[in-house]
């Protein structure tokens, strides 16, 4: 018969720490898609401002002119923000022992 030196370590833990998939960051592909979508929407609004700059008379022209000048900066800043992801780094949890252990001889 084999005596185990550290028998309490082999007992099943009541609540093992398990890594949650929801705490992980977005994949680089998803992050890039979201940033490109933000950039495209902002630059589309800028294009509308440029068209309205030519079409609209009077003082409205100045408002759309300012929008056409400022929106590229805003688009780049929004595109570079990226995802917030997990609040803290994800560390692997404690691995629980297997449910069925082999008999030792």
N, C-alpha and C positions, 0 to 999 in steps of 0.2 A: 504494500500500500504506500502510496506517495503522499507525503504531508506537504501541504501548501504553506509557504512561508508567509505570504501576504494574502490570507483568505478574505479579509474585508474588502480588498480591492476587486475581488472577483464577483462580489455580490452585485445584483442588478440595482442600479440607481433608480430612485422613484421618479425623478424628473431630469432626464439628461438634457443638456444644452444642445439645441439643434439650430443650425444656421437656417435662417429664413430667406427664401428667394426674393421676397418683397423688399428686403433691406439692401439688395444689390443695386448697383448703378445700372443705368440703361446701357445697352450695347453701343459701341461706337457708331454703328450704322444707324440706329434709331436716333441717337443724339445728333448726328449729322443731318438726318432728314428733318428733325424738328427745327434746327437752326436755319437750314435752307428755306423752310416754309416761312419762318419769321422774316427772313431777309427778302424773300420774294414778295410777300404781302406788303412790307414797308416800301419796297421799290415800286410796286404797282401803284400805291397811293401817291408816290412822288411823280410817276408818269401822269396820273390824273391831274396833279397840281400843275405840271408843265403845260398840259393841254388847256386847262382852265385859265392859265396865265395869259394865253393868247386869245381865248374866246371871251372872257369876262371883262366888262369895261369898269371904269372908275377905280375906287379905292380897294375893291375886292382883289384887284390884280396884285397889290402889294402883299396881301395875306397869302395868296397862292405862291407868290415869288419866294417869300420867306420859307414856306413849307417845302418848296422845291430845293432850296439851298440847305436846309437843316436836316431833312429826312435821310440823305445818304449817311450822315454821321450816326444818326439814331439806328439806321439799319445795320451798320457795321457793329455798333456796340451791342445791339440785341443778338446778332448772330454769333458774337464772340463770348457771350455769357455762358452758353452751354447749359448742361443739366445740373441741377443741384445734387442729384444722386443720394446716396446714403448720408445720414447725418454724421456717422462715425465709421471708421474702418471696420470691415467685417472680418472677424477672426473666427477660425474654425472652432467648433464647440467640442465638448468631450464626446468621444466615440463610445456609445454604449456597448457592452459585451454582446456577443451573438446570442440570439434567443435559444439556439440549440448548441450546446457545447459538446465537443468530442470527449469521449471517456479516455481518461489517461490510465495506462496500465503500469 
